[in-house]
Amino acid sequence: MKRGALLIPLSLIIAIVVSALAVVRTKHENRGLVTELEGLRSDRERLDMEWAQLQLEEATLANNNRVERIARNQLGMTEPNDYVIVEDKP
């Protein structure tokens, strides 16, 4: 057999092995990225739920009736009897 006749099949076998290793590596990386994506989606859902709860809490704490009750009871504030407008003079 000639040397050139062995070179072509050998180079094809090497190319097939390299290609197979590349496929395995790519699939492994893909699985890792899918796992990471699922974790990030889970984190996003948790953060969205926390954000909704915080918005509800903020709305509750900023309720006008609540603020007025705290101002009257805890801080002793009252509405003024007379309204006086003071203009700013330059």
DRENTORKOL-3810 file (N, C-alpha, C; in nm, 4 decimals):
REM DRENTORKOL-3810
@n.u->0.0825; n.v->-0.1177; n.w->0.0000; ca.u->0.0000; ca.v->0.0000; ca.w->0.0000; c.u->0.0871; c.v->0.1243; c.w->0.0000
@n.u->0.0369; n.v->0.2215; n.w->-0.0648; ca.u->0.1113; ca.v->0.3465; ca.w->-0.0702; c.u->0.0841; c.v->0.4295; c.w->0.0548
@n.u->0.1779; n.v->0.5164; n.w->0.0805; ca.u->0.1676; ca.v->0.6016; ca.w->0.1996; c.u->0.0492; c.v->0.6975; c.w->0.1868
@n.u->0.0217; n.v->0.7488; n.w->0.0693; ca.u->-0.0899; ca.v->0.8408; ca.w->0.0465; c.u->-0.2241; c.v->0.7737; c.w->0.0658
@n.u->-0.2325; n.v->0.6450; n.w->0.0381; ca.u->-0.3585; ca.v->0.5728; ca.w->0.0530; c.u->-0.3964; c.v->0.5593; c.w->0.2003
@n.u->-0.3017; n.v->0.5522; n.w->0.2900; ca.u->-0.3311; ca.v->0.5441; ca.w->0.4333; c.u->-0.3565; c.v->0.6817; c.w->0.4947
@n.u->-0.3021; n.v->0.7829; n.w->0.4320; ca.u->-0.3128; ca.v->0.9185; ca.w->0.4869; c.u->-0.4561; c.v->0.9706; c.w->0.4816
@n.u->-0.5274; n.v->0.9447; n.w->0.3760; ca.u->-0.6646; ca.v->0.9950; ca.w->0.3623; c.u->-0.7584; c.v->0.9303; c.w->0.4656
@n.u->-0.7641; n.v->0.7977; n.w->0.4776; ca.u->-0.8524; ca.v->0.7400; ca.w->0.5801; c.u->-0.8124; c.v->0.7805; c.w->0.7220
@n.u->-0.6835; n.v->0.7905; n.w->0.7476; ca.u->-0.6383; ca.v->0.8308; ca.w->0.8807; c.u->-0.6812; c.v->0.9736; c.w->0.9118
@n.u->-0.6684; n.v->1.0631; n.w->0.8169; ca.u->-0.7095; ca.v->1.2019; ca.w->0.8391; c.u->-0.8606; c.v->1.2112; c.w->0.8541
@n.u->-0.9367; n.v->1.1276; n.w->0.7829; ca.u->-1.0826; ca.v->1.1266; ca.w->0.7995; c.u->-1.1220; c.v->1.0746; c.w->0.9376
@n.u->-1.0534; n.v->0.9725; n.w->0.9857; ca.u->-1.0812; ca.v->0.9203; ca.w->1.1198; c.u->-1.0509; c.v->1.0261; c.w->1.2256
@n.u->-0.9408; n.v->1.0956; n.w->1.2092; ca.u->-0.9058; ca.v->1.2033; ca.w->1.3035; c.u->-1.0113; c.v->1.3133; c.w->1.2992
@n.u->-1.0573; n.v->1.3487; n.w->1.1791; ca.u->-1.1608; ca.v->1.4523; ca.w->1.1655; c.u->-1.2898; c.v->1.4088; c.w->1.2319
@n.u->-1.3257; n.v->1.2811; n.w->1.2187; ca.u->-1.4482; ca.v->1.2300; ca.w->1.2814; c.u->-1.4362; c.v->1.2347; c.w->1.4333
@n.u->-1.3229; n.v->1.1945; n.w->1.4868; ca.u->-1.3025; ca.v->1.1962; ca.w->1.6323; c.u->-1.3077; c.v->1.3395; c.w->1.6850
@n.u->-1.2413; n.v->1.4309; n.w->1.6151; ca.u->-1.2420; ca.v->1.5712; ca.w->1.6577; c.u->-1.3837; c.v->1.6267; c.w->1.6516
@n.u->-1.4563; n.v->1.5940; n.w->1.5465; ca.u->-1.5941; ca.v->1.6397; ca.w->1.5325; c.u->-1.6820; c.v->1.5828; c.w->1.6447
@n.u->-1.6653; n.v->1.4557; n.w->1.6768; ca.u->-1.7438; ca.v->1.3940; ca.w->1.7837; c.u->-1.7138; c.v->1.4592; c.w->1.9182
@n.u->-1.5869; n.v->1.4868; n.w->1.9446; ca.u->-1.5503; ca.v->1.5546; ca.w->2.0694; c.u->-1.6100; c.v->1.6950; c.w->2.0754
@n.u->-1.6130; n.v->1.7631; n.w->1.9627; ca.u->-1.6720; ca.v->1.8974; ca.w->1.9581; c.u->-1.8220; c.v->1.8913; c.w->1.9866
@n.u->-1.8895; n.v->1.7892; n.w->1.9335; ca.u->-2.0330; ca.v->1.7726; ca.w->1.9588; c.u->-2.0579; c.v->1.7466; c.w->2.1070
@n.u->-1.9784; n.v->1.6595; n.w->2.1673; ca.u->-1.9944; ca.v->1.6280; ca.w->2.3093; c.u->-1.9720; c.v->1.7531; c.w->2.3938
@n.u->-1.8684; n.v->1.8278; n.w->2.3627; ca.u->-1.8385; ca.v->1.9504; ca.w->2.4394; c.u->-1.9515; c.v->2.0520; c.w->2.4250
@n.u->-2.0020; n.v->2.0680; n.w->2.3024; ca.u->-2.1107; ca.v->2.1630; ca.w->2.2782; c.u->-2.2365; c.v->2.1236; c.w->2.3533
@n.u->-2.2700; n.v->1.9946; n.w->2.3535; ca.u->-2.3877; ca.v->1.9485; ca.w->2.4267; c.u->-2.3711; c.v->1.9703; c.w->2.5765
@n.u->-2.2518; n.v->1.9463; n.w->2.6275; ca.u->-2.2250; ca.v->1.9675; ca.w->2.7700; c.u->-2.2425; c.v->2.1155; c.w->2.8058
@n.u->-2.1869; n.v->2.2042; n.w->2.7258; ca.u->-2.2008; ca.v->2.3481; ca.w->2.7506; c.u->-2.3473; c.v->2.3893; c.w->2.7420
@n.u->-2.4194; n.v->2.3327; n.w->2.6451; ca.u->-2.5608; ca.v->2.3651; ca.w->2.6289; c.u->-2.6412; c.v->2.3242; c.w->2.7523
@n.u->-2.6136; n.v->2.2059; n.w->2.8054; ca.u->-2.6838; ca.v->2.1607; ca.w->2.9267; c.u->-2.6553; c.v->2.2539; c.w->3.0442
@n.u->-2.5299; n.v->2.2957; n.w->3.0571; ca.u->-2.4954; ca.v->2.3892; ca.w->3.1637; c.u->-2.5685; c.v->2.5218; c.w->3.1490
@n.u->-2.5788; n.v->2.5716; n.w->3.0260; ca.u->-2.6475; ca.v->2.6982; ca.w->3.0026; c.u->-2.7981; c.v->2.6860; c.w->3.0267
@n.u->-2.8562; n.v->2.5719; n.w->2.9902; ca.u->-2.9990; ca.v->2.5508; ca.w->3.0151; c.u->-3.0255; c.v->2.5472; c.w->3.1658
@n.u->-2.9391; n.v->2.4821; n.w->3.2400; ca.u->-2.9531; ca.v->2.4774; ca.w->3.3857; c.u->-2.9426; c.v->2.6180; c.w->3.4447
@n.u->-2.8463; n.v->2.6939; n.w->3.3977; ca.u->-2.8301; ca.v->2.8315; ca.w->3.4453; c.u->-2.9524; c.v->2.9160; c.w->3.4104
@n.u->-3.0060; n.v->2.8976; n.w->3.2898; ca.u->-3.1247; ca.v->2.9717; ca.w->3.2471; c.u->-3.2440; c.v->2.9405; c.w->3.3360
@n.u->-3.2643; n.v->2.8148; n.w->3.3692; ca.u->-3.3747; ca.v->2.7768; ca.w->3.4573; c.u->-3.3582; c.v->2.8396; c.w->3.5955
@n.u->-3.2359; n.v->2.8419; n.w->3.6456; ca.u->-3.2116; ca.v->2.9072; ca.w->3.7742; c.u->-3.2410; c.v->3.0559; c.w->3.7694
@n.u->-3.2022; n.v->3.1202; n.w->3.6608; ca.u->-3.2285; ca.v->3.2637; ca.w->3.6464; c.u->-3.3779; c.v->3.2916; c.w->3.6320
@n.u->-3.4490; n.v->3.2044; n.w->3.5628; ca.u->-3.5943; ca.v->3.2217; ca.w->3.5512; c.u->-3.6607; c.v->3.2068; c.w->3.6876
@n.u->-3.6130; n.v->3.1121; n.w->3.7656; ca.u->-3.6665; ca.v->3.0932; ca.w->3.9004; c.u->-3.6399; c.v->3.2168; c.w->3.9857
@n.u->-3.5188; n.v->3.2706; n.w->3.9761; ca.u->-3.4854; ca.v->3.3931; ca.w->4.0498; c.u->-3.5742; c.v->3.5092; c.w->4.0062
@n.u->-3.5990; n.v->3.5199; n.w->3.8751; ca.u->-3.6833; ca.v->3.6286; ca.w->3.8239; c.u->-3.8248; c.v->3.6167; c.w->3.8796
@n.u->-3.8797; n.v->3.4960; n.w->3.8810; ca.u->-4.0144; ca.v->3.4768; ca.w->3.9353; c.u->-4.0194; c.v->3.5147; c.w->4.0831
@n.u->-3.9166; n.v->3.4737; n.w->4.1582; ca.u->-3.9118; ca.v->3.5075; ca.w->4.3007; c.u->-3.9025; c.v->3.6577; c.w->4.3199
@n.u->-3.8180; n.v->3.7240; n.w->4.2393; ca.u->-3.8020; ca.v->3.8692; ca.w->4.2516; c.u->-3.9281; c.v->3.9434; c.w->4.2073
@n.u->-3.9965; n.v->3.8922; n.w->4.1043; ca.u->-4.1229; ca.v->3.9544; ca.w->4.0625; c.u->-4.2262; c.v->3.9462; c.w->4.1744
@n.u->-4.2312; n.v->3.8312; n.w->4.2418; ca.u->-4.3262; ca.v->3.8158; ca.w->4.3522; c.u->-4.2899; c.v->3.9093; c.w->4.4678
@n.u->-4.1609; n.v->3.9185; n.w->4.4972; ca.u->-4.1160; ca.v->4.0085; ca.w->4.6048; c.u->-4.1466; c.v->4.1539; c.w->4.5693
@n.u->-4.1272; n.v->4.1905; n.w->4.4422; ca.u->-4.1549; ca.v->4.3271; ca.w->4.3972; c.u->-4.3038; c.v->4.3591; c.w->4.4124
@n.u->-4.3905; n.v->4.2641; n.w->4.3763; ca.u->-4.5348; ca.v->4.2856; ca.w->4.3910; c.u->-4.5713; c.v->4.3032; c.w->4.5377
@n.u->-4.5104; n.v->4.2240; n.w->4.6257; ca.u->-4.5378; ca.v->4.2368; ca.w->4.7686; c.u->-4.4902; c.v->4.3717; c.w->4.8222
@n.u->-4.3743; n.v->4.4170; n.w->4.7747; ca.u->-4.3226; ca.v->4.5468; ca.w->4.8188; c.u->-4.4104; c.v->4.6615; c.w->4.7690
@n.u->-4.4611; n.v->4.6500; n.w->4.6480; ca.u->-4.5509; ca.v->4.7541; ca.w->4.5977; c.u->-4.6796; c.v->4.7593; c.w->4.6791
@n.u->-4.7314; n.v->4.6428; n.w->4.7148; ca.u->-4.8510; ca.v->4.6375; ca.w->4.7982; c.u->-4.8233; c.v->4.6976; c.w->4.9358
@n.u->-4.7089; n.v->4.6646; n.w->4.9923; ca.u->-4.6720; ca.v->4.7197; ca.w->5.1231; c.u->-4.6556; c.v->4.8712; c.w->5.1157
@n.u->-4.5939; n.v->4.9193; n.w->5.0089; ca.u->-4.5771; ca.v->5.0641; ca.w->4.9932; c.u->-4.7122; c.v->5.1337; c.w->4.9816
@n.u->-4.8035; n.v->5.0752; n.w->4.9041; ca.u->-4.9366; ca.v->5.1344; ca.w->4.8892; c.u->-5.0095; c.v->5.1379; c.w->5.0231
@n.u->-4.9924; n.v->5.0321; n.w->5.1008; ca.u->-5.0568; ca.v->5.0268; ca.w->5.2326; c.u->-4.9981; c.v->5.1322; c.w->5.3259
@n.u->-4.8661; n.v->5.1441; n.w->5.3271; ca.u->-4.8017; ca.v->5.2402; ca.w->5.4174; c.u->-4.8261; c.v->5.3846; c.w->5.3757
@n.u->-4.8491; n.v->5.4091; n.w->5.2490; ca.u->-4.8687; ca.v->5.5450; ca.w->5.1997; c.u->-5.0157; c.v->5.5852; c.w->5.1968
@n.u->-5.1037; n.v->5.5007; n.w->5.2468; ca.u->-5.2464; ca.v->5.5311; ca.w->5.2485; c.u->-5.2696; c.v->5.6601; c.w->5.3267
@n.u->-5.3476; n.v->5.7509; n.w->5.2672; ca.u->-5.3703; ca.v->5.8823; ca.w->5.3292; c.u->-5.4319; c.v->5.8721; c.w->5.4677
@n.u->-5.5276; n.v->5.7821; n.w->5.4856; ca.u->-5.5918; ca.v->5.7678; ca.w->5.6172; c.u->-5.4907; c.v->5.7237; c.w->5.7222
@n.u->-5.4029; n.v->5.6324; n.w->5.6860; ca.u->-5.3008; ca.v->5.5839; ca.w->5.7792; c.u->-5.2055; c.v->5.6971; c.w->5.8172
@n.u->-5.1605; n.v->5.7728; n.w->5.7171; ca.u->-5.0669; ca.v->5.8829; ca.w->5.7419; c.u->-5.1321; c.v->5.9886; c.w->5.8306
@n.u->-5.2573; n.v->6.0177; n.w->5.8020; ca.u->-5.3263; ca.v->6.1184; ca.w->5.8830; c.u->-5.3441; c.v->6.0693; c.w->6.0270
@n.u->-5.3798; n.v->5.9439; n.w->6.0454; ca.u->-5.3978; ca.v->5.8879; ca.w->6.1800; c.u->-5.2666; c.v->5.8941; c.w->6.2593
@n.u->-5.1554; n.v->5.8587; n.w->6.1938; ca.u->-5.0251; ca.v->5.8640; ca.w->6.2615; c.u->-4.9891; c.v->6.0081; c.w->6.2950
@n.u->-5.0161; n.v->6.1001; n.w->6.2016; ca.u->-4.9841; ca.v->6.2408; ca.w->6.2259; c.u->-5.0618; c.v->6.2949; c.w->6.3454
@n.u->-5.1880; n.v->6.2563; n.w->6.3575; ca.u->-5.2703; ca.v->6.3067; ca.w->6.4686; c.u->-5.2347; c.v->6.2373; c.w->6.6013
@n.u->-5.2268; n.v->6.1060; n.w->6.5987; ca.u->-5.2096; ca.v->6.0310; ca.w->6.7238; c.u->-5.0658; c.v->6.0312; c.w->6.7762
@n.u->-4.9707; n.v->6.0035; n.w->6.6911; ca.u->-4.8321; ca.v->5.9893; ca.w->6.7372; c.u->-4.7561; c.v->6.1215; c.w->6.7381
@n.u->-4.7876; n.v->6.2077; n.w->6.6424; ca.u->-4.7119; ca.v->6.3326; ca.w->6.6330; c.u->-4.7881; c.v->6.4530; c.w->6.6875
@n.u->-4.9145; n.v->6.4340; n.w->6.7224; ca.u->-4.9928; ca.v->6.5430; ca.w->6.7801; c.u->-5.0215; c.v->6.6556; c.w->6.6817
@n.u->-5.0252; n.v->6.6261; n.w->6.5565; ca.u->-5.0498; ca.v->6.7296; ca.w->6.4559; c.u->-5.1998; c.v->6.7507; c.w->6.4378
@n.u->-5.2366; n.v->6.8721; n.w->6.4061; ca.u->-5.3767; ca.v->6.9048; ca.w->6.3783; c.u->-5.3819; c.v->6.9957; c.w->6.2567
@n.u->-5.5014; n.v->7.0090; n.w->6.2020; ca.u->-5.5172; ca.v->7.1022; ca.w->6.0900; c.u->-5.5203; c.v->7.2438; c.w->6.1462
@n.u->-5.4615; n.v->7.3370; n.w->6.0741; ca.u->-5.4638; ca.v->7.4757; ca.w->6.1245; c.u->-5.6061; c.v->7.5324; c.w->6.1190
@n.u->-5.6358; n.v->7.6220; n.w->6.2155; ca.u->-5.7689; ca.v->7.6849; ca.w->6.2196; c.u->-5.7849; c.v->7.7855; c.w->6.1073
@n.u->-5.6843; n.v->7.8683; n.w->6.0881; ca.u->-5.6896; ca.v->7.9699; ca.w->5.9822; c.u->-5.5824; c.v->7.9389; c.w->5.8806
@n.u->-5.6189; n.v->7.9553; n.w->5.7580; ca.u->-5.5212; ca.v->7.9357; ca.w->5.6510; c.u->-5.4645; c.v->8.0712; c.w->5.6133
@n.u->-5.3349; n.v->8.0830; n.w->5.6221; ca.u->-5.2684; ca.v->8.2083; ca.w->5.5895; c.u->-5.1685; c.v->8.1777; c.w->5.4782
@n.u->-5.1790; n.v->8.2557; n.w->5.3727; ca.u->-5.0846; ca.v->8.2410; ca.w->5.2620; c.u->-4.9771; c.v->8.3458; c.w->5.2783
@n.u->-4.8541; n.v->8.3008; n.w->5.2849; ca.u->-4.7410; ca.v->8.3912; ca.w->5.2996; c.u->-4.6683; c.v->8.3945; c.w->5.1675
@n.u->-4.6552; n.v->8.5145; n.w->5.1137; ca.u->-4.5852; ca.v->8.5276; ca.w->4.9873; c.u->-4.4383; c.v->8.5516; c.w->5.0133
@n.u->-4.3585; n.v->8.4945; n.w->4.9275; ca.u->-4.2149; ca.v->8.5075; ca.w->4.9375; c.u->-4.1735; c.v->8.6410; c.w->4.8732
@n.u->-4.1032; n.v->8.7265; n.w->4.9476; ca.u->-4.0601; ca.v->8.8550; ca.w->4.8949; c.u->-3.9126; c.v->8.8445; c.w->4.8563
@n.u->-3.8795; n.v->8.8914; n.w->4.7366; ca.u->-3.7383; ca.v->8.8837; ca.w->4.6933; c.u->-3.6450; c.v->8.9736; c.w->4.7668
END
